[in-house]
Amino acid sequence: MIPKIEISETGKKESERLNFDVEKFLIRIIKYIPKTDLIGLERIYITDKPGQWEKHLDKAAGAYFQKQKGTSAYIEIYLSRLFNHVKGAESMNLIIPLQNVGLAQTIFHEVGHHIEKTKSHGIKKNKSEKFAYNYANDLLSKYLIANADSINSCFKNLKKIAGEKGLSLQIIERMKEGWEKQLRSFNN
């Protein structure tokens, strides 16, 4: 069963500001997750940032909340944290495939926490992040390989814009080199 996707009012405003259909992209990303790993995960809640009472999430792009008495397990995604570097819809539209990598990695990581809490007994608390990180990387490799062409097109767009505006290509070239190195490691 696929988790229900809910978007808060502040999440809708942030999504509209970016002209980013977060629900559409989440549905695509979720397809990379084995259905059995989603069992017991009721929903994915999209908002702009964590509630003020959640001080421990001061830098998080997302969080997993395990099943408690009276509540089901769910994931929260914080759009303002994921896309804090994006100034608006124009810049977002040029690099959506790159932005989706961050969204995918966050979803995969939080599902990793769900797996750790529901299927993997005996993982110590201090190894929880490593488990979620490894789970996310396994899925992320499949996601990156499947989306390599669209991600590569983003670098072309960035280079074109930098050229038009007379900006240095050095940062873009380093990002592209890092991306290509990561993709080669997944293909081996």
QUIHUQUI-V731602 format. One record per pair of residues at least 24 apart in sequence whose C-alpha atoms are under 10 Angstrom apart, sorted by the first residue. I is the first residue (numbers start at 0). J is the second residue. Records with the same first field share a line. If there is no record, write none. Layout:
I->J / J
This chain:
0->34 / 35 / 36 / 37 / 38 / 39 / 40 / 41
1->26 / 29 / 30 / 32 / 34 / 35 / 36 / 37 / 38 / 39 / 40 / 41 / 42 / 43
2->26 / 29 / 34 / 37 / 38 / 39 / 40 / 41 / 42 / 43 / 44 / 72 / 73 / 74
3->40 / 41 / 42 / 43 / 44 / 73
4->41 / 42 / 43 / 44 / 45 / 73 / 74 / 75
5->42 / 43 / 44 / 45 / 46 / 75
6->43 / 44 / 45 / 46 / 47 / 75 / 76
7->44 / 45 / 46 / 47
8->45 / 46 / 47
9->45 / 46 / 47 / 48 / 77 / 78 / 79
10->44 / 45 / 46 / 47 / 48 / 76 / 77 / 78 / 79
11->45 / 46 / 47 / 78
12->46 / 47
13->45 / 46 / 47 / 48 / 77 / 78 / 79 / 82 / 87
14->45 / 46 / 47 / 78 / 79 / 82 / 88
15->87 / 88
16->86 / 87 / 88 / 89 / 91
17->78 / 82 / 85 / 86 / 87 / 88 / 89 / 90 / 91 / 92
18->87 / 88 / 89 / 91 / 92
19->87 / 88 / 91 / 92 / 95
21->45 / 78 / 99 / 102
24->95 / 96 / 99 / 102 / 103
25->99 / 102 / 103 / 106
27->99 / 103 / 142
28->99 / 100 / 102 / 103 / 104 / 106 / 107 / 138 / 139 / 142
29->103 / 106 / 107 / 110
30->142
31->103 / 107 / 138 / 139 / 141 / 142 / 145
32->106 / 107 / 110 / 135 / 138 / 139 / 142
33->138
35->114
36->110 / 111 / 113 / 114 / 117 / 118
37->110 / 111 / 113 / 114
38->72 / 113 / 114 / 117
39->65 / 66 / 71 / 72 / 73 / 113 / 114 / 117
40->64 / 65 / 66 / 71 / 72 / 73 / 74 / 110 / 113 / 114 / 117
41->66 / 70 / 71 / 72 / 73 / 74
42->71 / 72 / 73 / 74 / 75
43->72 / 73 / 74 / 75 / 76 / 106
44->73 / 74 / 75 / 76 / 77
45->74 / 75 / 76 / 77 / 78
46->75 / 76 / 77 / 78 / 79 / 80
47->75 / 76 / 77 / 78 / 79 / 80 / 81 / 82
48->75 / 76 / 77 / 78 / 79 / 80 / 81
49->75 / 76 / 77 / 78 / 79 / 80
59->105
60->101 / 102 / 104 / 105 / 106 / 109
61->102 / 105 / 106 / 108 / 109
62->105 / 106 / 108 / 109 / 110 / 112
63->106 / 108 / 109 / 110 / 111 / 112 / 113 / 116
64->109 / 112 / 113 / 116
65->112 / 113 / 116 / 117
66->113 / 116 / 117
72->113 / 116 / 117
73->109 / 110 / 113
74->105 / 106 / 109 / 110 / 112 / 113
75->105 / 106 / 109
76->102 / 105 / 106 / 109
77->102 / 105
78->102
81->105
90->157 / 160
92->153
93->152 / 153 / 154 / 155 / 156 / 157 / 160
94->149 / 150 / 151 / 152 / 153 / 154 / 155 / 156 / 157
95->149 / 150 / 153
96->143 / 146 / 147 / 148 / 149 / 150 / 151 / 152 / 153
97->143 / 146 / 147 / 149 / 150 / 151 / 152 / 153 / 154
98->150 / 153
99->142 / 146 / 150
100->139 / 142 / 143 / 146 / 150
101->139
103->135 / 138 / 139 / 142 / 143
104->132 / 134 / 135 / 136 / 138 / 139 / 140 / 142
105->131 / 132 / 135 / 139
106->135 / 139
107->131 / 132 / 133 / 134 / 135 / 136 / 137 / 138 / 139
108->132 / 133 / 134 / 135 / 136 / 138 / 139
109->134 / 135
110->134 / 135
111->135 / 136 / 138
136->185
137->185
139->185
140->181 / 182 / 184 / 185 / 186
141->182 / 185 / 186
143->178 / 181 / 182 / 185 / 186
144->181 / 182 / 183 / 185 / 186
147->178 / 179 / 182
150->175 / 178
151->175 / 178 / 179
154->178
